[in-house]
Amino acid sequence: MKKLSHLAAVLILCSAVTTLKAQSDISEIFKAGVADLNTVANGYLTPAGNSFAAGLGTNWYNTAAVHKPFGFDLTIGGGLVQVPMTEQMFSLTGLTNLVPTNTSITQAPTFGGTGPGVELNLMQPHYLGDGTANPLYPGKITSFTTPAGISQYMPTASVQFTIGLPFINDVSVRFIPTVNASGFNVSMWGVGIKHNFKQWIPVVKDLPFDASILLAYTKFDLKYAFPTSAQITPDMLVGSDLAYIPTNTDYSTQGMNISADAMTANIIVSKKLLFVTPYVGFGITKTSFNLTMAGNYPILGNPKTHEEVIGGTTYTVPDRETGTNKPIMNIDNITNPIQIAPISEMMPNVTFGLRLKVLWVLSVHAQYTMQKYPTASAGFGISLR
């Protein structure tokens, strides 16, 4: 069982790493400044997070039939959750200090979209932090490109043990003890109960099909400490077109925390036909997802408006007509700068599936769940019913 727990951890990490693939590109958005940072980050990452959470609520069943007391099965499953078309782009309207280079562009791809990102210009604010007018306004501070779309499909995985108990109940458990690997700290647990309600309905209980109700809950937590090579530092924000005031802040605390959960309730109907069991489920799933970029991060602050000496070089306020001098930027240091607050989704769904018994104790199944975040999944298991 310990080896299976490690296998589950590997499968779940494969899912979560997809969410983190854009981390190096995400570092670019720290050029957005305080006012627009979370707008861009939330727009880009939220669809991927919601899709990941939706995957936690799937693949809990592959038949309406329940086990006899103390019958059991062990099932390994995986699948893909699709980011809906409506969430493959996010709006660039409402930004404070960012303006697209191509002003006709009003949207950029999310994590679940396709194509390259959009170039945005960080403009000089009209007023500085102390409320005084900015002598460099209007003007461009720097440019950066939003992260590109990664994939419209989010992987999902599970390892599940189910045992039959008296009164014709199935209890299913998903559990991964906390596993630490390569900067990742990940854990997951879930519990589900399936009950044959057909037995309580006169006449219906004698009809030749199975019907049951399933209630299940899954909780996932991940912490990822950025390696030194992935830490975001001030020099990554300024390039060759800006100068900045050095800071002594420690950036080694940087990382990403992800938490997601899913609760699902389903009515399932199935009919065994020799070695094949088609099944259909009708239900509702409630998901929640939140993400925090934890630790200390640099972000472009207000421009300096007087002469500064940096590294022995004197810089003056840039001449807006000739542009011969570099703008000098303050670096603001922020703790936990990006926070995607718990975002909930309530999704009705319909699942169509097929279970095939290939050997005495071995079965395989495939299913498709129609919901806001459609999910195709499959699995195989060892079962003694």
C-alpha positions as CSV (number, residue, x, y, z in Angstrom):
1,M,0.0,0.0,0.0
2,K,2.9,2.3,0.7
3,K,4.2,1.9,-2.9
4,L,0.7,2.7,-4.2
5,S,0.7,5.9,-2.1
6,H,4.0,6.9,-3.8
7,L,2.5,6.0,-7.2
8,A,-0.5,8.2,-6.3
9,A,1.9,11.0,-5.4
10,V,3.7,10.8,-8.7
11,L,0.4,10.9,-10.6
12,I,-0.9,13.9,-8.6
13,L,2.5,15.7,-9.0
14,C,2.2,15.2,-12.8
15,S,-1.1,17.0,-12.6
16,A,0.1,19.8,-10.4
17,V,3.4,20.4,-12.3
18,T,1.3,21.2,-15.3
19,T,-0.1,24.1,-13.3
20,L,3.4,25.3,-12.5
21,K,4.9,25.0,-16.0
22,A,4.4,28.7,-16.6
23,Q,6.1,29.8,-13.5
24,S,9.1,31.2,-15.4
25,D,6.8,33.2,-17.6
26,I,4.7,34.3,-14.7
27,S,7.8,36.1,-13.3
28,E,7.3,38.6,-16.2
29,I,4.0,39.9,-14.8
30,F,5.9,41.2,-11.7
31,K,6.7,44.1,-14.0
32,A,3.0,45.0,-13.9
33,G,3.3,47.0,-10.7
34,V,1.1,46.7,-7.7
35,A,-2.0,48.1,-9.2
36,D,-2.3,45.5,-12.0
37,L,-0.4,42.4,-10.8
38,N,-3.3,40.5,-9.3
39,T,-5.6,41.4,-12.2
40,V,-3.2,39.7,-14.7
41,A,-2.3,36.8,-12.4
42,N,-6.0,36.0,-11.6
43,G,-7.0,36.2,-15.2
44,Y,-4.2,33.9,-16.3
45,L,-4.3,31.3,-13.6
46,T,-7.9,30.9,-12.4
47,P,-9.2,28.8,-15.3
48,A,-6.4,26.2,-14.8
49,G,-7.1,26.1,-11.0
50,N,-10.8,25.6,-11.5
51,S,-10.2,22.8,-14.0
52,F,-7.7,21.1,-11.6
53,A,-10.3,21.2,-8.8
54,A,-13.0,19.9,-11.1
55,G,-10.8,16.9,-11.8
56,L,-10.7,16.0,-8.1
57,G,-14.5,15.4,-8.2
58,T,-14.5,12.9,-11.0
59,N,-13.8,9.1,-11.5
60,W,-15.3,8.1,-8.2
61,Y,-17.4,5.3,-9.7
62,N,-17.6,2.9,-12.6
63,T,-20.9,1.1,-11.8
64,A,-24.0,1.6,-9.7
65,A,-23.6,-1.8,-8.2
66,V,-22.2,-2.0,-4.7
67,H,-20.0,-4.7,-3.1
68,K,-21.1,-7.5,-0.9
69,P,-20.0,-7.0,2.7
70,F,-16.2,-6.9,2.8
71,G,-15.8,-7.2,-1.0
72,F,-13.3,-4.7,-2.3
73,D,-11.6,-3.2,-5.2
74,L,-8.5,-1.1,-5.9
75,T,-8.7,1.3,-8.8
76,I,-6.1,3.5,-10.5
77,G,-7.6,6.2,-12.7
78,G,-6.5,9.2,-14.8
79,G,-8.1,11.7,-17.1
80,L,-8.1,15.1,-18.7
81,V,-10.2,18.1,-17.8
82,Q,-10.9,20.7,-20.5
83,V,-10.8,24.4,-19.9
84,P,-14.0,25.7,-21.5
85,M,-13.7,28.0,-24.5
86,T,-15.1,30.9,-22.6
87,E,-12.1,30.8,-20.2
88,Q,-9.3,30.4,-22.6
89,M,-8.9,34.2,-22.9
90,F,-9.0,36.9,-20.2
91,S,-9.9,40.5,-20.5
92,L,-7.3,43.3,-20.5
93,T,-9.9,46.0,-19.8
94,G,-9.9,47.6,-16.4
95,L,-6.1,47.7,-16.1
96,T,-4.7,50.7,-14.3
97,N,-1.2,51.4,-15.6
98,L,-0.9,48.7,-18.3
99,V,-1.7,49.4,-22.0
100,P,-1.4,46.9,-24.8
101,T,1.2,47.8,-27.5
102,N,-1.5,47.0,-30.0
103,T,-4.4,49.0,-28.6
104,S,-6.9,46.9,-30.7
105,I,-6.1,43.8,-28.6
106,T,-8.5,43.5,-25.6
107,Q,-7.8,39.9,-24.5
108,A,-4.8,37.6,-23.7
109,P,-4.6,33.8,-23.4
110,T,-5.1,32.2,-20.1
111,F,-3.1,29.2,-18.9
112,G,-5.8,27.1,-20.7
113,G,-5.7,29.1,-23.9
114,T,-3.5,28.9,-27.0
115,G,-1.0,31.1,-28.7
116,P,1.5,33.7,-27.5
117,G,1.0,36.3,-24.8
118,V,0.2,39.9,-25.4
119,E,2.8,42.7,-25.1
120,L,1.8,45.2,-22.4
121,N,3.4,48.6,-21.7
122,L,3.7,49.7,-18.1
123,M,3.0,53.4,-18.2
124,Q,4.2,56.1,-15.8
125,P,1.5,56.8,-13.1
126,H,0.0,60.3,-13.1
127,Y,0.7,60.7,-9.4
128,L,3.5,59.3,-7.2
129,G,3.0,57.5,-4.0
130,D,3.2,60.7,-2.0
131,G,0.4,62.2,-4.0
132,T,2.6,64.6,-6.0
133,A,2.4,64.9,-9.8
134,N,4.8,62.6,-11.7
135,P,7.0,64.8,-14.0
136,L,7.6,61.7,-16.2
137,Y,3.9,61.3,-17.0
138,P,2.8,60.3,-19.6
139,G,5.5,57.9,-20.6
140,K,6.4,54.3,-20.8
141,I,8.4,52.6,-18.1
142,T,8.9,49.2,-19.7
143,S,7.2,46.5,-21.7
144,F,6.6,42.8,-21.0
145,T,4.6,40.0,-22.5
146,T,1.9,38.1,-20.7
147,P,2.5,34.3,-20.4
148,A,1.5,32.2,-23.4
149,G,-1.2,29.6,-23.2
150,I,0.0,26.2,-22.0
151,S,-2.7,23.7,-22.5
152,Q,-6.5,23.6,-22.6
153,Y,-6.4,20.2,-20.9
154,M,-5.5,19.6,-17.3
155,P,-4.5,16.1,-16.2
156,T,-6.1,14.4,-13.2
157,A,-5.2,11.2,-11.4
158,S,-6.4,9.0,-8.5
159,V,-5.7,5.8,-6.6
160,Q,-8.8,4.6,-4.8
161,F,-9.6,1.7,-2.4
162,T,-13.3,0.7,-1.9
163,I,-14.7,-1.8,0.5
164,G,-18.3,-3.1,1.0
165,L,-19.8,-2.8,4.4
166,P,-23.1,-4.2,5.8
167,F,-26.4,-2.6,4.8
168,I,-25.1,-2.5,1.2
169,N,-22.8,0.5,1.5
170,D,-19.5,1.1,-0.3
171,V,-16.9,3.2,1.4
172,S,-14.1,4.6,-0.9
173,V,-10.9,6.2,0.3
174,R,-8.3,8.2,-1.5
175,F,-5.2,9.0,0.6
176,I,-1.7,10.2,0.0
177,P,0.4,10.9,3.1
178,T,2.5,14.0,2.9
179,V,5.3,13.4,0.4
180,N,8.3,15.7,-0.1
181,A,10.2,15.6,-3.4
182,S,12.3,18.1,-5.3
183,G,10.9,21.1,-3.4
184,F,7.3,19.8,-3.6
185,N,5.2,19.0,-0.5
186,V,2.0,17.3,-1.5
187,S,-0.9,15.5,0.2
188,M,-4.3,14.5,-0.8
189,W,-7.2,12.6,0.8
190,G,-10.8,11.8,-0.1
191,V,-13.7,9.8,1.2
192,G,-16.8,8.6,-0.6
193,I,-20.0,6.6,0.3
194,K,-22.1,4.8,-2.2
195,H,-25.5,3.4,-1.2
196,N,-28.0,1.2,-3.1
197,F,-31.2,3.2,-2.6
198,K,-33.1,1.0,-5.0
199,Q,-33.5,-1.7,-2.4
200,W,-35.9,0.6,-0.4
201,I,-38.4,1.2,-3.3
202,P,-41.1,-1.4,-3.6
203,V,-41.4,-3.0,-7.1
204,V,-38.4,-1.0,-8.4
205,K,-36.1,-3.1,-6.2
206,D,-36.9,-6.1,-8.3
207,L,-36.2,-4.6,-11.6
208,P,-33.0,-5.8,-13.5
209,F,-30.7,-2.9,-13.0
210,D,-28.6,-1.2,-10.3
211,A,-29.2,2.2,-8.9
212,S,-27.3,4.0,-6.1
213,I,-26.4,7.4,-4.7
214,L,-22.8,8.6,-4.2
215,L,-21.5,11.3,-1.9
216,A,-17.7,12.1,-2.1
217,Y,-15.2,14.7,-1.0
218,T,-11.6,15.2,-2.0
219,K,-9.0,17.6,-0.5
220,F,-5.6,18.5,-2.1
221,D,-2.7,20.6,-0.8
222,L,0.6,21.4,-2.5
223,K,3.5,23.6,-1.5
224,Y,6.4,24.3,-3.9
225,A,9.6,26.1,-2.9
226,F,11.2,27.8,-5.9
227,P,14.8,26.6,-6.5
228,T,17.4,29.4,-6.6
229,S,17.4,29.4,-10.4
230,A,13.6,30.2,-10.5
231,Q,13.6,32.9,-7.8
232,I,12.4,36.3,-9.0
233,T,14.9,39.1,-8.3
234,P,15.0,42.8,-9.1
235,D,17.4,42.4,-12.1
236,M,14.8,40.3,-13.8
237,L,12.3,43.2,-13.8
238,V,14.4,46.1,-15.2
239,G,16.4,44.7,-18.2
240,S,18.6,47.2,-20.0
241,D,16.1,50.0,-20.3
242,L,15.8,50.8,-16.6
243,A,17.9,51.4,-13.5
244,Y,16.8,50.5,-10.0
245,I,17.6,51.2,-6.4
246,P,19.2,48.0,-4.9
247,T,17.5,46.2,-2.1
248,N,18.8,43.8,0.5
249,T,15.6,41.8,0.8
250,D,15.9,38.0,1.1
251,Y,14.1,36.3,-1.8
252,S,14.9,32.7,-0.9
253,T,11.4,32.3,0.7
254,Q,9.6,32.3,-2.6
255,G,7.2,29.5,-3.5
256,M,3.7,28.6,-4.5
257,N,0.9,27.2,-2.4
258,I,-2.1,25.5,-3.9
259,S,-5.2,24.2,-2.2
260,A,-8.2,22.7,-3.9
261,D,-11.2,20.6,-2.9
262,A,-14.2,19.0,-4.6
263,M,-17.5,17.7,-3.2
264,T,-19.8,15.7,-5.4
265,A,-23.2,14.1,-5.2
266,N,-24.4,11.7,-7.9
267,I,-27.3,9.3,-8.7
268,I,-25.9,6.4,-10.7
269,V,-27.8,3.8,-12.8
270,S,-26.1,0.8,-14.5
271,K,-27.0,-2.5,-16.1
272,K,-24.6,-5.5,-16.3
273,L,-24.7,-7.2,-19.7
274,L,-22.4,-10.3,-19.5
275,F,-18.9,-8.7,-19.3
276,V,-19.9,-5.2,-20.1
277,T,-21.6,-2.7,-17.7
278,P,-22.9,0.6,-19.2
279,Y,-23.6,3.3,-16.6
280,V,-24.9,6.8,-16.4
281,G,-24.6,9.3,-13.5
282,F,-26.5,12.5,-12.8
283,G,-25.1,14.9,-10.2
284,I,-23.7,18.1,-9.0
285,T,-20.1,19.0,-8.0
286,K,-18.9,21.9,-5.9
287,T,-15.2,22.9,-6.2
288,S,-12.9,25.4,-4.5
289,F,-9.4,26.5,-5.5
290,N,-7.0,29.0,-4.1
291,L,-3.4,29.9,-4.9
292,T,-0.8,32.0,-3.2
293,M,2.6,33.1,-4.4
294,A,4.2,32.9,-1.0
295,G,7.4,34.6,0.3
296,N,9.1,37.9,-0.5
297,Y,9.0,39.3,-4.1
298,P,10.3,42.4,-5.8
299,I,7.9,44.5,-7.9
300,L,8.4,47.7,-9.8
301,G,7.5,50.7,-7.6
302,N,7.4,54.4,-8.3
303,P,10.0,56.1,-10.6
304,K,12.5,58.3,-8.9
305,T,12.3,62.0,-9.9
306,H,15.7,63.3,-8.9
307,E,19.3,62.5,-9.4
308,E,20.5,59.1,-8.1
309,V,24.0,57.5,-7.8
310,I,23.9,53.8,-8.4
311,G,27.1,51.7,-8.5
312,G,29.2,54.8,-9.1
313,T,27.0,56.0,-12.0
314,T,24.9,59.1,-11.7
315,Y,21.4,58.9,-13.3
316,T,19.1,61.9,-13.7
317,V,15.4,62.3,-14.4
318,P,15.0,61.1,-18.1
319,D,14.5,63.7,-20.7
320,R,11.2,62.9,-22.2
321,E,12.1,64.5,-25.6
322,T,15.4,62.8,-26.2
323,G,15.0,59.7,-23.9
324,T,18.8,59.7,-23.3
325,N,18.7,58.6,-19.7
326,K,17.2,55.5,-18.0
327,P,14.3,55.9,-15.7
328,I,15.3,55.0,-12.1
329,M,12.8,52.7,-10.4
330,N,12.2,52.0,-6.8
331,I,11.9,48.3,-6.0
332,D,9.0,47.6,-3.7
333,N,9.2,44.3,-1.7
334,I,5.9,42.5,-1.1
335,T,5.1,39.4,0.9
336,N,2.6,37.0,-0.7
337,P,1.9,39.4,-3.6
338,I,-0.4,37.1,-5.7
339,Q,-3.4,35.6,-3.9
340,I,-6.2,33.9,-5.8
341,A,-8.8,33.8,-3.1
342,P,-10.9,30.6,-2.8
343,I,-13.0,30.5,-6.0
344,S,-16.0,28.2,-5.9
345,E,-17.8,26.6,-8.8
346,M,-21.2,24.7,-8.6
347,M,-21.6,22.4,-11.6
348,P,-24.4,20.1,-12.5
349,N,-23.1,17.2,-14.6
350,V,-24.0,14.0,-16.5
351,T,-21.6,11.1,-16.8
352,F,-21.7,8.4,-19.4
353,G,-19.4,5.4,-18.9
354,L,-18.6,1.8,-19.8
355,R,-17.0,-0.8,-17.6
356,L,-15.5,-4.0,-19.0
357,K,-14.5,-7.1,-17.1
358,V,-11.4,-8.5,-18.8
359,L,-10.4,-11.2,-16.3
360,W,-12.0,-12.7,-13.3
361,V,-10.8,-9.9,-11.0
362,L,-9.6,-7.3,-13.4
363,S,-11.8,-4.6,-15.0
364,V,-11.2,-1.4,-17.0
365,H,-13.5,1.5,-17.5
366,A,-13.9,4.8,-19.5
367,Q,-16.2,7.7,-18.9
368,Y,-17.0,11.2,-20.0
369,T,-18.5,13.8,-17.7
370,M,-20.5,16.7,-19.3
371,Q,-20.2,19.8,-17.1
372,K,-18.7,23.3,-17.2
373,Y,-15.2,21.7,-17.1
374,P,-15.8,18.5,-19.2
375,T,-13.7,15.6,-18.1
376,A,-12.7,12.4,-19.9
377,S,-11.3,9.7,-17.7
378,A,-10.4,6.0,-17.6
379,G,-9.0,3.5,-15.2
380,F,-8.4,-0.1,-14.3
381,G,-8.9,-2.0,-11.1
382,I,-8.7,-5.3,-9.2
383,S,-12.1,-6.2,-7.8
384,L,-13.6,-8.9,-5.6
385,R,-17.4,-8.2,-5.4
